[in-house]
Structure formats: structure tokens, C-alpha cells
């Protein structure tokens, strides 16, 4: 857990509206002080969100959506902290805050100095981390927590709410669950070609391939610009070392690691020159209003010594795989057309990239013979579900009548061809294995002796009969009711804070795009 790997969140950049455009984009997109078109700023935002996640959960973020949500939460809360003049924590306050971080707690929930010491030792060994960086994130988190608490305000709950929840959680259930799968129905359908052709005509939308786009990309490779980088002075190298160089060997002198610094400096400058060259091409295309695929366009490609690399057609709403082009730039492909045929510039360690439109293809319906097997599968599935729904209506009446007549639910259900499983004396929060968790919300609505209406889940129908339901009546002073009351109090405060924060994010993104 303590071996920390800071994920290079390249896969997350560009997932939310406006996030992660080129470092050299011509348009700024300011989101509470962060330029979402500046790749360096966005990567720092995701990096800090990831460090925060490690401190709070012990794990790096691996889910793309969660990474975006956590990253976008930080700028508005820190913006409010500044507006509300919430000052940075002093040494004592920061120390006390560190003690509250889940990463440093033991099994009993108390601060463990040894865990903190091990963490700091790992930080010192990690080239991607530093104590200064961790301190910066902790300071930001402390301020964000204060703002969140202010936004949430006091919680609010009534005693009867906690008693009701306590009662629901402690209720003991005993149920019989009868089920029937669509596969268990007879679906030996004899489908003629005429019937299948009619199904094809009525369901073309289900088999229509999405519109696709063809693009090409131009690469301004970093290595081609290395020779253009002038030799720096030692002072320039030392300044670069302080600002941009990742010093993996902190115990060595400048002279000892000078070759590494020089190589990193030249690569950095070459990347800048590549981006500048790409930006110059973009400016020429725009200023001279160069027509798509014209001789003037082809001459510009020769001037910049560029060869376009073709990318095979791909669906408009997706991005192609297996290309060196940064994902955030590929997401712009759907915006390209014959009139707006070139993209912004984006950079990576390979150099600077631009996209160029080639062609777009409308949705198409494959010929009947080409998809005949898929048509048959679709037809059989559709008819089977109709049969399942029809069977559900019949079973609903049969089982309800049987229970009303005091007949055995289990016996009648089995006679009708359903599989029946009994579950005895369990709480819904501790549902036994074998019980489909998706039907629990339907179960908790039932009273003792009741049978449910048909519950359809994908390819299966369920009927639930409640044999017994033991409902406790906890008092207001009951320890569990008291604990739930406190939880509800905290929950309502957090819900209010989350709601306001989400509104701030939505407004900030909308404003940033104007």
C-alpha cells in the first residue's frame, strides 16, 4: 500500500468538457484559475488529486471517471478558500490534520506514527514525489475540507428517521424466490426468409453502422529539432535544473550530473521548437485561408517537411486505438470537416501533433445476406422476451390466486416450471449468497404473506413470497438509532456540500467554454 506510484494521468485528460487541450492551444479555457487547455496545469491537477486519493484511501485512482471528478472538485473549493480568506494551516494545524488521514491510521482507527514514518521514507525514494509536494497537497486538502464543511453547514435529521432506518436494517426476513429464465422457455422457432426479411425491414436501425470519420496526422518529431537547440550556459542549465529537471541523484554535484541535465534541457527545448513549428503551420493555414487539399496546402506540407499518416475510418463517437497521437487531440477528430479540416496542436514526448480531415462516411445498413445470422439471433431474442412477458402475466395471476387460497407458493411455483429457492432469517444488509441483490429493493416493499408482482431482470423473471417478516421497534434511545441519527446528521451536511460543489463545477465548466 505504501509503494506509491503516481499515475501519469494521460488517459484521463480530455474526458471532461474542455479538459486537456494542447500546451500551445490558441484559446484559453479558464476554470477557477486553471487553464484546461494547458496540459501541464491539467496534469498537475490530476497528480494532486491522485496524491490526495492515496492519503485518503491508500490507493492511486484507477477509475477514469473518479479521477476526473476528484480533479475537477479541487479548483472551485480552493478558489472559495481564497475568496473566504481561509489561511494556510500552521505547523501545529497541519500536524493535527495529518493525524486524521486514513493512510496513517491503524486497525483501531488511531494515528500510527510508524505508518507515517514508512510513508515519508517511501516518498524520499520515489522520483515522482517529494515531501514538499505531499505537504502542498495536504495543505490544499485541509483548506478544501474547511470549505466543504462551510458549504454543508449543520446536518439535519429527525429521531423517527433513524428509528425507521434502524427498524428496516434489523428486520428479519424469510422468503421463497421463484424464477424463470428466458432460456428455459421453448423457443424452437421456425423462421422463414420472408419473416426474417420483414424483421430486417422493421429493425434496420438496430443494425445500422454508426457514421465514421477518416483522418490523418502530422508529427513534428522532437529529435528533428535537437540540432537546432543552441548550447546552453551553465547558468541556464542550473536554472533548468531548479525548475524542470527531475533530480534522481540528489547526492551528486552539478558537474557529475551535467550530461543528464544537458540531455534533458535539449529535449525540453526541442519539444518547444516542435510545438512552435506546428503552431506556425496552423497560423499559416488560418491566415492565408488555405483551401482543403489544395496545391497551396500540399506546398505547405513540403515546406514543413511533413508526411501525413493515414488513420483508418473509426466511429465518430469513439477514438482510434494504436496511434501515437495524444488521446485529447484524437477527441477533436469528430469536430473536423471539409471546412474545418485541421485541429489544434498537441504535444507529447514524441513531438507535436496536428490532425487533418480526410473523409466522413454516413451511417450504413449492411445487406440482408451479410447479417442474416445476426438477424435470426435478434428475432429469436425478441420473440423469446415476448414469450417471457406473456408467461409472467399468466404466472402473476396463478401465484397470487394460490397464495390467496392458502396454497403452498413453493409447490404451485414448481408445478408451473419455476425454480424455487428458500432463504431463511436474514437481514437485507446481510443478504445470503444466491439471492439476486438487484431484487432486494422489491423485497423490502413487501409485507408478511405477500407475493410480489413479476420482477423482470434482463432475461429472467422473479416472484417473491414473504413467509415471515419480523419487524423490531427500536426506541429513540436505542444505541443503533442514536448512531444512525448521527450518521444522518453528517450525511445531510455532506449531501448539501456535494450538491453545491457539483453546481460550482458545472457552472465553472460552462463559463470556461464561453
C-alpha positions in Angstrom: 0.0 0.0 0.0 2.9 2.3 0.8 4.7 1.8 -2.5 3.4 4.9 -4.2 3.1 5.1 -8.0 1.9 8.5 -9.3 -0.1 7.6 -12.4 0.7 9.8 -15.4 -3.0 10.7 -15.9 -2.7 10.9 -19.7 -5.7 8.6 -20.0 -7.9 10.9 -18.0 -7.0 14.2 -19.7 -9.8 15.2 -22.2 -12.6 13.1 -20.6 -14.5 16.0 -19.2 -15.7 19.0 -21.2 -12.7 21.0 -22.3 -10.1 19.2 -20.2 -6.6 18.8 -21.6 -6.1 20.6 -24.9 -2.7 21.5 -26.3 0.0 23.2 -24.4 0.1 25.6 -27.3 -3.6 26.0 -27.8 -4.7 29.3 -29.2 -7.6 29.5 -26.8 -7.5 29.6 -23.0 -10.2 27.8 -21.1 -10.1 29.1 -17.5 -11.7 27.0 -14.8 -11.3 28.7 -11.4 -7.8 29.8 -12.3 -6.8 26.6 -14.1 -6.3 26.7 -17.9 -7.9 23.5 -19.1 -6.2 23.9 -22.4 -2.8 23.8 -20.7 -1.7 20.2 -20.5 0.9 20.9 -17.8 -1.6 22.6 -15.5 -4.2 19.8 -16.1 -1.6 17.1 -15.4 -0.6 18.8 -12.1 -4.3 19.0 -11.2 -4.8 15.2 -11.7 -1.5 14.4 -10.0 -2.6 16.3 -6.8 -6.0 14.6 -6.9 -4.2 11.3 -7.1 -1.9 12.1 -4.2 -4.9 13.2 -2.2 -6.6 9.9 -3.0 -3.5 7.9 -1.8 -3.6 9.9 1.5 -7.3 9.2 2.0 -7.6 5.7 0.7 -4.1 4.2 0.5 -4.6 3.7 -3.3 -4.0 5.5 -6.5 -7.0 6.3 -8.6 -7.6 3.7 -11.3 -11.1 4.7 -12.5 -11.2 7.4 -15.2 -14.5 9.0 -14.1 -13.4 9.1 -10.5 -10.1 10.8 -11.5 -12.0 13.5 -13.4 -14.5 14.1 -10.6 -11.8 14.4 -7.9 -9.6 16.6 -10.1 -12.5 19.0 -11.0 -13.5 19.3 -7.4 -10.2 20.9 -6.3 -10.2 24.3 -8.3 -13.6 25.6 -7.1 -13.0 24.6 -3.5 -9.5 26.2 -3.5 -11.0 29.3 -5.3 -13.6 29.6 -2.5 -10.9 29.1 0.2 -9.1 32.1 -1.2 -12.3 34.2 -1.5 -13.3 33.3 2.1 -9.7 34.1 3.2 -9.2 30.7 4.7 -5.5 30.9 5.5 -3.0 28.0 5.2 -2.7 25.8 8.2 0.3 26.5 10.5 2.7 23.7 11.6 0.5 22.6 14.5 -2.7 22.5 12.5 -1.1 20.7 9.6 0.4 18.1 12.0 -3.0 17.5 13.6 -4.6 17.3 10.1 -2.0 14.6 9.1 -3.1 12.5 12.0 -6.6 12.4 10.6 -5.6 10.9 7.2 -6.8 7.3 6.8 -3.5 6.2 5.3 -1.7 6.8 8.6 -4.3 5.1 10.9 -4.1 1.6 12.4 -6.8 -1.0 12.6 -8.4 0.7 15.6 -8.6 4.0 13.7 -5.8 5.7 15.7 -2.9 7.6 14.2 0.1 5.3 13.7 3.5 7.2 13.8 5.2 4.2 12.3 2.9 4.2 9.2 3.6 7.9 8.8 7.4 7.3 9.0 7.3 4.5 6.5 5.3 6.7 4.2 7.8 9.5 4.4 10.7 7.0 3.7 8.8 5.9 0.5 8.3 9.5 -0.6 12.1 10.1 -0.3 12.7 7.1 -2.5 10.1 8.0 -5.2 11.4 10.2 -8.0 7.9 11.3 -8.8 7.3 12.6 -5.2 8.8 14.9 -2.7 7.9 15.9 0.9 7.2 19.4 -0.4 4.7 18.1 -2.9 2.9 16.0 -0.3 2.8 18.9 2.0 1.3 21.1 -0.7 -1.5 18.6 -1.3 -2.1 18.2 2.4 -2.4 22.0 2.8 -4.8 22.2 -0.1 -6.9 19.3 1.3 -7.1 20.9 4.7 -8.4 24.1 3.2 -10.8 22.2 0.9 -12.2 20.3 3.9 -12.9 23.6 5.7 -14.7 25.0 2.7 -16.7 21.7 2.3 -17.8 21.9 6.0 -18.9 25.5 5.5 -20.9 24.6 2.3 -22.5 21.7 4.1 -23.4 23.6 7.2 -25.2 21.8 10.1 -26.8 18.5 9.3 -30.5 17.9 9.9 -32.4 14.7 10.9 -35.4 13.8 13.0 -35.4 11.0 15.6 -38.2 9.0 13.8 -36.0 8.8 10.7 -33.2 7.0 12.5 -35.7 4.7 14.2 -37.3 3.8 10.9 -33.9 3.0 9.4 -32.8 1.0 12.4 -36.0 -1.0 12.2 -35.6 -1.6 8.5 -32.0 -2.7 8.9 -32.9 -5.1 11.8 -35.9 -6.7 10.2 -35.6 -10.4 9.8 -36.9 -11.9 6.5 -37.7 -15.4 5.4 -38.7 -15.6 1.7 -39.2 -18.0 -1.2 -37.9 -16.8 -4.5 -39.2 -18.4 -7.7 -37.5 -17.6 -11.0 -37.7 -18.5 -14.7 -35.0 -17.8 -17.3 -35.8 -17.0 -20.9 -33.5 -19.8 -21.9 -35.9 -22.2 -20.1 -38.8 -21.4 -22.4 -39.3 -23.2 -25.6 -38.0 -21.0 -28.4 -37.7 -23.5 -31.3 -39.0 -21.0 -33.8 -39.2 -21.9 -37.5 -38.5 -18.6 -39.1 -38.9 -18.3 -42.9 -36.7 -16.0 -45.0 -39.8 -13.9 -45.7 -40.4 -13.4 -42.0 -36.7 -12.6 -41.5 -36.8 -10.1 -44.4 -39.8 -8.4 -42.8 -37.9 -8.2 -39.4 -34.9 -6.8 -41.3 -37.1 -4.1 -42.8 -38.6 -3.2 -39.5 -35.4 -3.2 -37.5 -32.8 -1.6 -39.7 -31.9 0.9 -37.0 -30.7 -1.9 -34.8 -28.1 -3.0 -37.4 -27.1 0.4 -38.8 -23.4 1.0 -38.5 -22.5 4.4 -37.0 -21.1 7.3 -39.0 -17.3 7.1 -39.4 -14.6 9.6 -40.0 -11.2 9.3 -41.7 -8.3 11.5 -40.5 -4.6 11.7 -40.9 -2.0 13.2 -38.5 1.2 15.1 -38.9 4.1 14.7 -36.5 6.7 17.3 -35.8 9.2 14.9 -34.2 11.3 16.1 -31.3 14.5 14.5 -32.5 14.5 16.6 -35.7 14.7 19.8 -33.7 17.5 18.7 -31.3 20.2 20.1 -33.7 18.5 23.5 -33.7 18.9 23.9 -29.9 21.8 26.2 -29.1 24.3 25.1 -26.5 23.2 26.5 -23.1 25.5 28.1 -20.5 26.0 26.5 -17.1 23.8 29.2 -15.6 20.9 28.2 -18.0 21.4 24.6 -17.1 21.4 25.3 -13.4 18.2 27.3 -13.8 16.7 24.4 -15.7 17.8 22.0 -13.0 15.9 24.0 -10.4 12.7 24.4 -12.4 12.2 21.5 -14.8 14.8 18.8 -14.2 13.8 15.7 -12.2 16.8 15.2 -9.9 17.0 11.4 -9.2 20.5 11.6 -7.8 20.3 14.4 -5.2 23.6 13.5 -3.5 25.6 14.2 -6.7 27.1 17.6 -7.7 26.1 19.6 -10.7 29.2 18.6 -12.6 28.6 14.9 -12.1 25.0 15.0 -13.5 25.6 17.8 -16.0 25.4 15.4 -19.0 21.9 14.3 -17.9 20.8 17.8 -17.3 22.1 18.9 -20.7 20.2 16.0 -22.4 17.0 16.8 -20.6 17.4 20.5 -21.4 17.9 19.9 -25.1 14.9 17.5 -25.3 12.8 20.1 -23.5 13.8 22.9 -25.9 13.4 20.6 -28.9 9.8 19.8 -27.8 9.2 23.6 -27.6 10.6 24.1 -31.1 8.5 21.3 -32.4 5.4 22.8 -30.9 6.3 26.3 -32.2 6.8 24.9 -35.7 3.4 23.1 -35.6 1.8 26.3 -34.3 3.4 28.3 -37.2 1.8 25.9 -39.7 -1.6 26.3 -38.0 -1.2 30.1 -38.2 -0.3 30.0 -41.9 -3.3 27.8 -42.7 -5.5 30.2 -40.9 -4.0 33.5 -42.0 -3.9 32.5 -45.7 -7.3 30.7 -45.6 -5.6 27.7 -47.3 -8.3 25.6 -49.0 -8.6 21.9 -48.1 -6.3 19.6 -50.1 -5.2 22.4 -52.4 -1.8 22.8 -54.1 -1.1 25.6 -51.5 -1.9 23.1 -48.8 0.4 20.5 -50.3 3.2 23.0 -50.7 2.9 23.9 -47.0 3.4 20.3 -46.1 6.5 20.2 -48.2 7.8 23.5 -46.6 7.5 21.9 -43.2 8.8 18.6 -44.4 5.6 16.7 -43.3 4.1 13.5 -44.4 0.5 12.8 -43.3 -0.1 9.4 -41.7 -3.5 7.9 -42.5 -5.7 6.6 -39.7 -8.4 4.0 -40.9 -12.1 5.0 -40.5 -13.4 4.9 -37.0 -16.8 5.7 -35.4 -17.4 9.4 -34.8 -18.2 8.9 -31.1 -15.0 6.9 -30.3 -11.3 7.4 -30.8 -8.9 5.1 -32.8 -6.5 2.9 -30.9 -2.9 2.1 -31.5 -1.7 5.6 -32.7 1.0 7.8 -31.1 -1.4 10.8 -31.2 -2.4 12.1 -27.8 -5.9 11.0 -26.8 -7.0 14.5 -26.0 -6.3 15.5 -29.6 -8.0 12.4 -31.1 -11.2 13.5 -29.3 -11.2 16.6 -31.6 -11.5 14.4 -34.7 -15.3 14.4 -34.6 -15.2 18.2 -34.9 -13.2 18.2 -38.2 -14.9 18.5 -41.6 -14.1 19.8 -45.1 -14.5 23.4 -44.0 -12.7 23.0 -40.6 -10.1 20.5 -41.7 -7.2 20.9 -39.3 -7.0 20.6 -35.5 -5.2 22.4 -32.7 -1.7 21.4 -31.7 -1.0 18.9 -29.0 2.4 17.7 -27.7 3.8 14.5 -26.3 7.3 13.3 -25.6 7.4 12.3 -29.3 6.8 15.8 -30.5 3.9 18.0 -31.7 0.9 16.6 -33.5 -1.9 18.0 -35.7 -4.9 16.2 -37.2 -6.2 16.7 -40.7 -9.7 15.7 -42.1 -9.8 13.2 -44.9 -13.4 12.0 -45.3 -16.6 11.2 -43.4 -18.9 8.3 -44.1 -22.6 8.3 -43.3 -24.4 5.5 -41.3 -25.0 2.4 -43.4 -27.2 -0.7 -43.2 -25.4 -3.9 -44.2 -27.1 -6.1 -46.8 -29.6 -8.7 -45.7 -27.4 -11.7 -46.6 -24.4 -10.2 -44.7 -26.2 -10.1 -41.4 -28.7 -12.9 -41.8 -27.3 -14.8 -38.7 -27.4 -11.7 -36.5 -31.0 -11.0 -37.7 -32.0 -14.5 -36.7 -30.5 -14.1 -33.2 -32.2 -10.8 -32.8 -35.5 -12.1 -33.9 -35.4 -15.1 -31.6 -34.3 -13.0 -28.7 -37.2 -10.5 -29.3 -39.8 -13.3 -29.6 -38.4 -15.1 -26.5 -38.8 -11.9 -24.4 -42.4 -11.5 -25.7 -43.0 -15.1 -24.6 -41.3 -14.4 -21.2 -43.5 -11.3 -20.6 -46.7 -13.2 -21.6 -45.7 -16.1 -19.3 -45.1 -13.6 -16.5 -48.7 -12.2 -16.7 -50.1 -15.8 -16.5 -47.8 -16.7 -13.6 -48.7 -13.5 -11.8 -52.4 -14.4 -11.6 -51.7 -18.1 -10.9 -49.3 -17.5 -7.9 -51.4 -14.6 -6.5 -54.5 -16.8 -6.6 -52.6 -19.7 -5.0 -51.4 -17.6 -2.1 -54.9 -16.1 -1.6 -56.3 -19.6 -1.4 -53.7 -20.6 1.2 -52.0 -23.0 -1.2 -48.2 -23.6 -1.0 -46.4 -20.9 -3.0 -43.4 -23.2 -3.4 -45.4 -26.1 -4.6 -47.5 -24.2 -7.1 -44.4 -22.4 -8.5 -42.6 -25.6 -9.1 -45.7 -27.1 -10.8 -45.6 -24.1 -13.2 -41.9 -24.9 -14.1 -40.2 -22.3 -11.9 -37.1 -22.8 -9.9 -37.7 -22.0 -6.2 -35.1 -21.2 -3.6 -35.8 -20.5 0.1 -33.9 -18.0 2.2 -34.5 -18.1 6.0 -34.0 -15.5 8.7 -31.7 -12.9 7.1 -31.3 -9.1 7.2 -31.4 -7.2 3.9 -28.0 -5.7 4.6 -26.6 -9.2 5.1 -28.4 -10.9 2.2 -27.4 -14.5 1.7 -25.3 -15.6 -1.3 -27.6 -16.9 -4.0 -30.1 -14.1 -3.6 -30.0 -11.7 -6.5 -29.1 -8.4 -4.9 -31.0 -6.5 -7.6 -34.4 -7.6 -6.3 -33.7 -6.5 -2.7 -35.5 -3.1 -3.2 -38.5 -5.0 -4.4 -38.4 -7.4 -1.4 -38.4 -4.6 1.2 -41.7 -3.2 -0.2 -43.5 -6.4 0.7 -45.4 -7.3 3.8 -45.7 -10.7 5.5 -47.7 -13.2 3.5 -47.5 -11.1 0.3 -46.3 -12.3 -3.1 -44.6 -9.8 -5.5 -45.7 -8.8 -9.0 -43.4 -10.2 -11.7 -39.8 -8.7 -11.3 -38.1 -8.7 -14.6 -34.3 -8.5 -14.6 -32.7 -8.8 -18.1 -33.5 -12.4 -19.2 -35.2 -13.6 -16.0 -38.4 -13.1 -14.1 -38.7 -13.4 -10.3 -41.6 -13.8 -7.9 -41.0 -13.4 -4.2 -43.2 -14.7 -1.4 -42.6 -13.4 2.1 -43.1 -16.3 4.5 -42.1 -14.3 7.6 -41.1 -10.8 8.4 -40.0 -9.9 12.0 -40.0 -6.1 12.5 -38.4 -4.8 15.6 -39.5 -1.5 17.2 -36.3 0.3 18.4 -36.7 3.3 20.8 -35.2 6.7 20.3 -32.6 6.0 23.0 -31.6 2.7 21.3 -27.8 2.8 20.6 -28.2 1.9 17.0 -30.9 4.5 16.5 -28.6 7.1 18.1 -25.7 6.0 15.8 -27.9 6.3 12.8 -29.1 9.7 13.9 -25.6 10.9 13.9 -24.9 9.4 10.6 -27.9 11.0 9.1 -26.8 14.3 10.5 -23.4 14.0 8.8 -25.0 12.7 5.6 -27.3 15.6 5.1 -24.5 18.0 5.6 -22.2 16.2 3.2 -25.0 15.9 0.6 -25.6 19.6 0.7 -21.8 20.3 0.3 -21.6 17.8 -2.6 -24.6 19.3 -4.3 -23.2 22.9 -4.1 -19.8 21.7 -5.3 -21.2 20.0 -8.3 -23.1 23.1 -9.2 -19.9 25.1 -9.0 -18.1 22.6 -11.2 -20.9 22.7 -13.8 -21.0 26.5 -13.8 -17.3 26.7 -13.9 -17.0 24.4 -17.0 -19.8 26.3 -18.8 -18.2 29.6 -18.1 -14.8 28.3 -19.2 -16.1 27.4 -22.6 -17.5 30.8 -23.4 
